[in-house]
Amino acid sequence: MDVCIIGGTGLISTGIARQAVDAGHDVTAFHRGETDADLPEAVTHVHGDRNDDEDLERVAESVDPDVVVDMVCFDPEQAEQAVAAFDGVEQYVFCSTVDVYHRPLDANPATEDAAREPPVSDYGENKAACEDIFMDAHGDAFETTVIRPWSTYGEGGPVIHTMGWGTYYLDRIREGKPVIVHSDGATLWGPCHRDDVAGAFVGAIGNADAYGEAYHVTTEEVISWNQYHEYVAEALDAPEPELVSIPTEQLVAVAPDRTDPLLDHFQFSTVFDNSKAKRDLGFEYTVSFREGVERTIDWLEANDEIDDWDAENDDEIIAAWREATDDFADAVGE
């Protein structure tokens, strides 16, 4: 099929482009031309701004795709523009997110009908509104498929941690420096490698079973944050990490500019049911976190993307927390 990927050079969309070409599709990547990506020569590149109505209409007319895979729609206005521009294509595959769900989840594992209100964040609320717009267009402008990834990682992206996305975290692990972990590190998390996520998107292309449906595409290997850090240390061939547990509310208080993901997501245990995607899209979880994080770290090292361990003030936070807890213990002991 003729497939137009809006984006095409990002973490997940790079994987989609490669696998779609391998599957025999004709692929066009519509992007701004500002990000280099290792894509097959068979991919056609069209440059433009998806926020410009004329650019969007131009690519719709010139490419005339059968299927659109939208990786960079983040607000309702963008969704409405896309519906108008691509009215008449066969299928529209929208990359949403599990952030559309309220936190904490009512039950684990969550299915695709889990509660979305109240929204967990502005980002999640906007993605949910986009879903609604594309689903409202389903059966009229085109057939709609919604895919909701969770924590996607891989070559070309960072390795997340309690304090965000800073790559200095990897150098701290490598150098045996103490690492901040929220609460007691027992909440559950589940990264999924971008190649597995991309496979589900490609499985949705032209798939009538996926029309009008939404799917989780997430990990099958749910681990605690403590285990997460241990796996990263193994991938770095580093010592067992020294984890310093600090309550979430205290971390948010001292580092509000670095803890939005912690506040909205990391502090909650979350598990998602992938059975629907496995049934309809042929989704498979093939890259273990141990393997995938090693590949990701290798890429970061090869591209000199890992910052020094002291690039942020984690040591200051750790020292202050230890002093406070020591004072507390002394006061109680007295």
C-alpha positions as CSV (number, residue, x, y, z in Angstrom):
1,M,0.0,0.0,0.0
2,D,1.0,3.6,-0.3
3,V,1.8,4.7,3.2
4,C,2.4,8.3,4.4
5,I,4.1,8.6,7.8
6,I,3.6,12.0,9.4
7,G,6.9,12.2,11.2
8,G,8.9,9.3,10.0
9,T,12.2,10.3,11.6
10,G,11.4,9.8,15.3
11,L,12.1,6.9,17.6
12,I,9.1,4.8,16.8
13,S,8.4,6.1,13.3
14,T,11.9,5.2,12.2
15,G,11.1,1.6,13.1
16,I,7.8,1.8,11.4
17,A,9.3,3.1,8.1
18,R,11.9,0.3,8.1
19,Q,9.4,-2.4,8.8
20,A,6.8,-1.1,6.4
21,V,9.4,-1.1,3.6
22,D,10.3,-4.6,4.5
23,A,6.6,-5.6,4.3
24,G,6.5,-4.3,0.7
25,H,4.7,-1.0,1.3
26,D,5.6,2.2,-0.6
27,V,6.5,4.6,2.2
28,T,6.7,8.4,2.2
29,A,7.9,10.3,5.3
30,F,6.5,13.8,5.8
31,H,8.6,15.8,8.1
32,R,10.4,19.1,8.6
33,G,13.7,17.9,7.4
34,E,15.4,18.9,10.6
35,T,16.2,15.4,12.0
36,D,18.5,12.8,10.4
37,A,17.3,9.2,10.5
38,D,18.7,6.0,9.2
39,L,15.9,5.1,6.9
40,P,15.9,2.8,3.8
41,E,16.7,4.4,0.5
42,A,13.2,3.3,-0.7
43,V,11.6,5.9,1.7
44,T,10.5,9.1,-0.1
45,H,10.9,12.3,1.9
46,V,8.6,15.2,1.7
47,H,9.4,18.2,3.8
48,G,6.9,20.6,5.3
49,D,5.2,21.6,8.5
50,R,2.2,19.5,9.6
51,N,0.9,22.6,11.4
52,D,0.6,24.5,8.1
53,D,-2.7,23.7,6.4
54,E,-1.3,24.2,2.9
55,D,1.7,21.9,3.6
56,L,-0.7,19.2,4.9
57,E,-3.0,19.5,1.9
58,R,0.0,19.5,-0.4
59,V,1.3,16.2,0.9
60,A,-2.2,14.7,0.9
61,E,-2.6,15.6,-2.8
62,S,1.0,14.8,-4.0
63,V,1.4,11.5,-2.1
64,D,-2.2,10.4,-2.4
65,P,-1.7,7.7,0.2
66,D,-3.9,4.7,1.0
67,V,-2.9,4.9,4.6
68,V,-1.7,7.7,6.9
69,V,0.3,6.9,10.0
70,D,0.3,10.0,12.2
71,M,3.1,10.1,14.8
72,V,3.1,13.8,15.7
73,C,-0.4,14.8,16.4
74,F,-0.6,16.2,19.9
75,D,-3.6,18.6,20.1
76,P,-7.2,18.7,18.8
77,E,-6.5,21.5,16.3
78,Q,-3.9,19.3,14.6
79,A,-6.4,16.4,14.5
80,E,-9.1,18.5,12.9
81,Q,-6.6,19.8,10.3
82,A,-5.6,16.2,9.5
83,V,-9.2,15.0,9.1
84,A,-9.8,17.8,6.6
85,A,-6.6,17.2,4.6
86,F,-6.8,13.4,4.4
87,D,-10.5,13.0,4.0
88,G,-10.9,10.1,1.5
89,V,-7.8,8.0,2.4
90,E,-8.6,4.4,3.2
91,Q,-7.2,4.3,6.8
92,Y,-5.8,6.7,9.4
93,V,-3.5,5.2,12.1
94,F,-3.1,7.5,15.0
95,C,-0.3,7.2,17.5
96,S,-1.9,7.9,20.9
97,T,-0.6,6.9,24.3
98,V,-1.6,5.1,27.5
99,D,-1.3,8.6,29.1
100,V,-5.0,9.0,28.0
101,Y,-5.9,7.0,31.1
102,H,-6.5,8.4,34.6
103,R,-3.9,7.5,37.2
104,P,-3.9,5.5,39.3
105,L,-5.5,2.9,37.1
106,D,-8.7,1.4,38.5
107,A,-7.3,-2.1,37.9
108,N,-4.2,-3.8,36.6
109,P,-3.8,-4.9,33.9
110,A,-5.9,-2.2,32.2
111,T,-7.9,-2.9,29.1
112,E,-8.6,-0.3,26.3
113,D,-11.9,0.8,28.0
114,A,-10.2,2.0,31.2
115,A,-11.3,5.3,32.6
116,R,-9.9,8.4,31.0
117,E,-11.3,11.0,33.5
118,P,-10.0,13.0,35.2
119,P,-7.0,13.3,32.9
120,V,-3.6,12.6,34.2
121,S,-2.0,15.5,32.4
122,D,-2.5,18.1,29.7
123,Y,-0.7,15.9,27.3
124,G,-2.9,12.9,28.1
125,E,-6.1,15.1,27.9
126,N,-5.0,16.4,24.4
127,K,-4.2,13.0,23.1
128,A,-7.6,11.7,24.3
129,A,-9.3,14.6,22.5
130,C,-7.4,13.7,19.3
131,E,-8.6,10.1,19.6
132,D,-12.2,11.3,19.8
133,I,-11.8,13.5,16.7
134,F,-10.3,10.7,14.7
135,M,-12.9,8.2,15.9
136,D,-15.7,10.6,15.1
137,A,-14.3,10.7,11.5
138,H,-14.2,6.9,11.4
139,G,-16.4,5.5,8.6
140,D,-16.9,8.9,7.1
141,A,-13.6,10.5,6.3
142,F,-11.6,7.2,6.6
143,E,-11.3,4.1,8.7
144,T,-9.6,4.9,12.0
145,T,-7.1,2.9,14.1
146,V,-5.7,4.1,17.4
147,I,-2.5,2.7,18.9
148,R,-1.5,3.4,22.5
149,P,2.2,2.8,23.3
150,W,3.5,3.1,26.8
151,S,7.2,3.6,27.7
152,T,9.0,3.2,24.3
153,Y,12.8,3.2,24.1
154,G,15.5,2.1,21.7
155,E,18.5,3.2,19.7
156,G,18.3,6.9,19.1
157,G,16.4,7.7,22.4
158,P,17.3,8.1,26.1
159,V,17.0,5.7,29.0
160,I,14.5,7.2,31.4
161,H,14.8,7.2,35.2
162,T,13.2,8.7,38.2
163,M,14.6,12.2,37.5
164,G,13.6,12.3,33.8
165,W,15.6,11.7,30.6
166,G,19.1,13.0,31.4
167,T,21.8,10.6,30.1
168,Y,24.0,11.5,33.1
169,Y,22.1,8.8,34.9
170,L,23.9,6.1,32.9
171,D,27.3,7.6,33.8
172,R,26.2,7.5,37.5
173,I,25.4,3.8,37.2
174,R,28.6,3.1,35.3
175,E,30.7,5.0,37.9
176,G,29.0,3.4,40.9
177,K,27.5,6.6,42.1
178,P,24.3,6.6,44.2
179,V,21.1,6.8,42.1
180,I,17.8,8.4,43.2
181,V,14.7,6.1,43.1
182,H,11.3,7.3,44.0
183,S,9.5,5.9,47.0
184,D,10.8,2.3,47.8
185,G,11.4,1.5,44.1
186,A,8.7,-1.2,44.2
187,T,6.2,0.4,41.8
188,L,5.9,-1.4,38.4
189,W,7.1,-0.1,35.1
190,G,7.4,-1.7,31.6
191,P,9.5,-0.3,28.7
192,C,8.9,-1.8,25.3
193,H,11.6,-1.6,22.5
194,R,10.6,0.6,19.5
195,D,11.0,-2.3,17.1
196,D,8.3,-4.3,18.8
197,V,6.0,-1.2,19.0
198,A,6.7,-0.5,15.3
199,G,5.7,-4.0,14.3
200,A,2.2,-3.4,15.7
201,F,1.8,-0.3,13.6
202,V,2.8,-2.1,10.5
203,G,0.4,-4.9,11.4
204,A,-2.4,-2.4,11.5
205,I,-1.8,-1.1,8.0
206,G,-4.7,-2.1,5.7
207,N,-5.9,-4.5,8.4
208,A,-9.7,-4.4,8.4
209,D,-9.8,-6.0,11.8
210,A,-8.2,-2.8,13.2
211,Y,-10.7,-0.4,11.7
212,G,-12.5,1.5,14.4
213,E,-10.4,0.0,17.1
214,A,-7.9,1.1,19.8
215,Y,-5.0,-1.0,21.0
216,H,-2.4,-1.2,23.7
217,V,1.1,-1.9,22.4
218,T,3.2,-2.2,25.6
219,T,5.6,-4.4,27.4
220,E,5.1,-8.0,28.3
221,E,7.8,-7.8,30.9
222,V,6.6,-5.7,33.8
223,I,9.4,-4.9,36.4
224,S,9.9,-2.8,39.5
225,W,11.9,0.3,39.3
226,N,14.5,-1.4,41.5
227,Q,14.8,-4.2,39.0
228,Y,14.9,-1.6,36.2
229,H,18.1,0.0,37.6
230,E,19.6,-3.4,38.2
231,Y,19.1,-4.3,34.5
232,V,20.6,-1.1,33.4
233,A,23.7,-1.8,35.6
234,E,24.0,-5.2,34.0
235,A,23.8,-3.7,30.6
236,L,26.7,-1.4,31.5
237,D,28.6,-4.2,33.2
238,A,28.6,-2.0,36.2
239,P,28.4,-2.8,40.0
240,E,25.1,-3.4,41.6
241,P,23.6,0.1,41.8
242,E,23.3,2.0,45.1
243,L,19.7,3.1,45.2
244,V,18.7,5.9,47.4
245,S,14.9,5.9,48.1
246,I,13.3,9.3,48.4
247,P,9.5,9.9,48.7
248,T,7.9,11.2,45.5
249,E,6.4,14.3,47.2
250,Q,9.9,15.3,48.4
251,L,11.5,14.9,45.0
252,V,8.7,17.0,43.4
253,A,9.1,19.7,46.0
254,V,12.9,20.1,45.4
255,A,13.0,19.5,41.6
256,P,9.7,20.5,40.1
257,D,11.3,21.2,36.7
258,R,12.5,17.6,36.5
259,T,9.7,15.5,38.0
260,D,6.6,15.9,35.8
261,P,6.9,12.3,34.5
262,L,7.4,11.1,38.1
263,L,4.3,13.0,39.4
264,D,2.1,11.9,36.5
265,H,3.3,8.3,35.9
266,F,6.4,6.8,37.5
267,Q,4.9,6.8,41.0
268,F,2.0,4.6,40.0
269,S,2.2,0.8,39.3
270,T,0.8,0.3,35.8
271,V,0.2,-2.8,33.7
272,F,-1.6,-2.9,30.3
273,D,-3.4,-5.8,28.6
274,N,-1.9,-6.4,25.1
275,S,-4.2,-9.3,24.2
276,K,-6.2,-7.3,21.7
277,A,-3.1,-6.2,19.8
278,K,-1.7,-9.7,19.8
279,R,-5.0,-11.0,18.4
280,D,-5.6,-8.4,15.7
281,L,-2.2,-6.9,14.9
282,G,0.1,-9.8,15.4
283,F,1.9,-7.9,18.1
284,E,4.9,-9.8,19.6
285,Y,7.2,-8.8,22.5
286,T,10.6,-10.0,21.1
287,V,13.2,-7.7,22.6
288,S,13.8,-8.2,26.3
289,F,14.6,-5.1,28.4
290,R,18.0,-6.5,29.1
291,E,18.8,-6.8,25.4
292,G,17.1,-3.6,24.3
293,V,18.6,-1.3,27.0
294,E,22.1,-2.7,26.1
295,R,21.5,-1.9,22.5
296,T,20.3,1.6,23.4
297,I,23.3,2.3,25.6
298,D,25.6,1.1,22.9
299,W,24.0,3.6,20.5
300,L,24.3,6.4,23.0
301,E,28.0,5.6,23.7
302,A,28.8,5.3,20.0
303,N,27.3,8.7,19.4
304,D,28.9,10.3,22.5
305,E,25.4,11.1,23.9
306,I,26.1,10.2,27.6
307,D,26.6,13.2,29.9
308,D,28.9,13.2,32.9
309,W,27.6,11.8,36.1
310,D,27.6,15.2,37.9
311,A,25.7,17.1,35.2
312,E,22.7,17.5,37.5
313,N,22.4,18.2,41.2
314,D,21.5,14.6,42.3
315,D,24.4,14.5,44.8
316,E,23.0,17.6,46.5
317,I,19.5,16.1,46.7
318,I,20.9,12.8,48.0
319,A,23.1,14.5,50.6
320,A,20.2,16.7,51.9
321,W,17.9,13.7,52.1
322,R,20.4,11.6,54.0
323,E,21.1,14.5,56.4
324,A,17.4,15.0,57.0
325,T,16.7,11.3,57.7
326,D,19.8,11.1,60.0
327,D,18.4,14.0,62.0
328,F,15.0,12.4,62.1
329,A,16.5,9.1,63.4
330,D,18.6,11.0,66.0
331,A,15.6,12.9,67.2
332,V,13.5,9.8,67.6
333,G,16.4,8.0,69.3
334,E,16.6,10.8,71.9
